[in-house]
Amino acid sequence: MNKIVYYVASSIDGFISGENEDISGFLGEGNGVQKYLADLKKFETVIMGRKTYEFGYKFGLKPGDPPYPHMDHYIFSESLAFENAKSNVKIKKLDLDEINKIRKVSKTDIYLCGGGLFAGWLLENEQIDILKLKVNPLILGKGIKLFGDSKKEYHLDLTDTEVYEAGLLINTYNIKYH
């Protein structure tokens, strides 16, 4: 079965954005960002929560369009609806059976784009296999937490660390659930 890979930028103190969805402090260019963009090309499936999808509207995304045109999109929401969604954009209810169906039909591992609440729900249900954390050299103090409100504790196995310019690190972990 395909793995779910949470590939996400984070501050050193564990926030994926600052207050009011502010991402201005995160590195937006450089060889680490280029590595991330190249890695995204390997995925054919992306999952995300509603807030993460709607965050794209700030950058010109139109409702129903795919942020990653080469991927099949599954947006998990109880309230989101589109009149004219592209064929590779589907809305799903928050349900473990839906996650398992996506794992089975995806041709590649699955990119978990976020956000924190959705990632926290997946973590609580032991569905994230790999965490690829782009650790940015900043402390935010508040904002959206990496795993939302999740309270469970898990150990991780660090499998790789890549060091890039401007202090960006990409750490890859396997999550150990048992």
C-alpha positions as CSV (number, residue, x, y, z in Angstrom):
1,M,0.0,0.0,0.0
2,N,1.2,3.5,-0.8
3,K,2.7,5.6,2.0
4,I,1.4,9.0,3.1
5,V,4.2,11.6,3.2
6,Y,3.7,14.8,5.1
7,Y,6.1,17.1,3.3
8,V,5.8,20.4,5.0
9,A,7.7,23.6,6.0
10,S,8.0,24.3,9.7
11,S,9.5,26.9,12.0
12,I,12.0,25.5,14.5
13,D,9.2,25.7,17.1
14,G,6.8,23.6,15.1
15,F,4.5,26.0,13.3
16,I,3.5,25.6,9.6
17,S,2.4,29.2,9.4
18,G,2.4,32.2,11.7
19,E,-0.6,34.2,12.9
20,N,-3.3,34.9,10.2
21,E,-1.7,32.2,8.0
22,D,1.4,34.3,7.6
23,I,4.1,32.4,5.7
24,S,6.3,35.4,4.8
25,G,9.1,34.3,7.1
26,F,9.6,30.9,5.4
27,L,12.3,30.6,2.7
28,G,10.7,30.9,-0.7
29,E,13.8,30.4,-2.9
30,G,17.1,28.6,-2.9
31,N,18.4,25.1,-3.5
32,G,16.3,23.6,-0.7
33,V,13.1,25.0,-2.2
34,Q,14.2,23.7,-5.6
35,K,14.7,20.3,-4.1
36,Y,11.2,20.4,-2.6
37,L,9.6,21.4,-5.9
38,A,11.5,18.6,-7.7
39,D,10.3,16.1,-5.1
40,L,6.7,17.1,-5.7
41,K,6.9,16.0,-9.3
42,K,7.3,12.4,-8.1
43,F,3.8,12.4,-6.5
44,E,0.7,11.7,-8.5
45,T,-1.7,12.1,-5.6
46,V,-2.2,14.8,-3.0
47,I,-4.5,15.0,0.0
48,M,-5.2,18.1,2.0
49,G,-7.8,19.7,4.3
50,R,-10.2,22.4,3.3
51,K,-8.3,25.3,4.9
52,T,-5.1,24.4,3.1
53,Y,-7.0,24.2,-0.2
54,E,-8.7,27.6,0.4
55,F,-5.3,29.1,1.4
56,G,-4.4,28.8,-2.3
57,Y,-7.1,31.4,-3.1
58,K,-4.7,34.0,-1.7
59,F,-2.3,33.1,-4.5
60,G,-4.8,33.0,-7.4
61,L,-6.1,29.5,-7.2
62,K,-9.7,29.4,-8.5
63,P,-12.3,27.2,-6.6
64,G,-12.3,23.7,-8.2
65,D,-8.9,24.0,-9.8
66,P,-6.0,21.9,-8.9
67,P,-3.0,23.6,-7.2
68,Y,-0.8,20.8,-8.6
69,P,-2.1,20.1,-12.1
70,H,-0.2,16.8,-12.5
71,M,-1.7,15.3,-9.3
72,D,-5.1,13.8,-8.4
73,H,-6.5,16.0,-5.6
74,Y,-8.5,14.8,-2.6
75,I,-9.7,17.6,-0.4
76,F,-11.2,16.5,2.9
77,S,-14.0,18.7,4.0
78,E,-17.5,18.4,5.4
79,S,-18.6,21.7,3.9
80,L,-16.6,22.5,0.7
81,A,-18.5,22.3,-2.6
82,F,-17.7,23.3,-6.2
83,E,-20.0,24.0,-9.1
84,N,-17.4,23.1,-11.7
85,A,-14.4,21.2,-10.3
86,K,-11.7,19.9,-12.6
87,S,-11.7,16.1,-13.1
88,N,-8.7,15.7,-10.9
89,V,-10.2,17.6,-7.9
90,K,-12.5,15.6,-5.6
91,I,-14.0,16.4,-2.2
92,K,-14.1,13.6,0.4
93,K,-15.6,13.3,3.9
94,L,-13.2,12.8,6.7
95,D,-13.2,9.0,6.9
96,L,-10.5,6.4,7.3
97,D,-12.1,4.2,4.6
98,E,-11.6,7.1,2.1
99,I,-8.0,7.3,3.1
100,N,-7.5,3.6,2.5
101,K,-9.2,3.8,-0.9
102,I,-6.9,6.5,-1.9
103,R,-3.9,4.5,-0.8
104,K,-5.0,1.6,-2.9
105,V,-5.7,3.6,-6.1
106,S,-2.8,5.9,-6.1
107,K,0.1,5.0,-8.4
108,T,2.7,6.7,-6.1
109,D,3.1,7.5,-2.5
110,I,0.7,10.3,-1.4
111,Y,1.7,13.9,-0.7
112,L,0.0,15.2,2.4
113,C,0.0,18.9,1.7
114,G,-1.7,19.8,5.1
115,G,-2.9,21.5,7.0
116,G,-2.2,21.1,10.7
117,L,-5.7,20.0,11.8
118,F,-5.9,17.4,9.0
119,A,-2.4,16.2,9.7
120,G,-3.2,15.9,13.4
121,W,-6.3,13.8,12.6
122,L,-4.2,11.6,10.3
123,L,-1.5,11.2,13.0
124,E,-4.0,10.4,15.7
125,N,-5.3,7.7,13.3
126,E,-1.8,6.4,12.6
127,Q,-2.0,7.2,8.9
128,I,1.1,9.3,8.2
129,D,4.1,7.1,7.3
130,I,6.8,9.6,6.6
131,L,7.4,13.1,7.8
132,K,9.6,15.3,5.5
133,L,10.1,18.4,7.5
134,K,11.6,21.5,5.9
135,V,12.9,23.2,9.0
136,N,13.2,26.9,8.4
137,P,15.6,29.0,10.5
138,L,12.9,31.0,12.3
139,I,10.8,31.0,15.5
140,L,7.2,32.0,15.1
141,G,5.9,31.6,18.7
142,K,2.3,31.1,17.5
143,G,0.3,30.2,14.5
144,I,-0.8,26.8,13.0
145,K,0.9,23.9,14.7
146,L,2.4,21.1,12.6
147,F,-0.1,18.6,13.9
148,G,-2.9,20.8,15.0
149,D,-4.4,19.8,18.3
150,S,-3.0,16.2,18.3
151,K,-1.9,15.1,21.8
152,K,-0.6,11.7,21.0
153,E,3.1,10.9,21.4
154,Y,5.1,9.0,18.9
155,H,8.8,8.2,18.3
156,L,10.4,8.9,15.0
157,D,13.3,7.4,13.2
158,L,15.5,10.0,11.4
159,T,16.4,8.5,8.1
160,D,17.9,11.5,6.3
161,T,19.0,15.1,6.9
162,E,19.8,17.4,4.0
163,V,21.4,20.8,4.7
164,Y,20.7,23.7,2.3
165,E,21.6,27.4,2.0
166,A,20.3,30.0,4.4
167,G,20.0,27.4,7.2
168,L,17.2,25.3,5.7
169,L,17.2,21.6,6.7
170,I,15.1,18.8,5.2
171,N,14.8,16.0,7.8
172,T,13.1,12.8,6.8
173,Y,11.5,10.6,9.5
174,N,9.6,7.3,9.6
175,I,6.9,7.5,12.2
176,K,6.9,4.5,14.6
177,Y,3.3,3.8,15.8
178,H,4.0,0.6,17.7
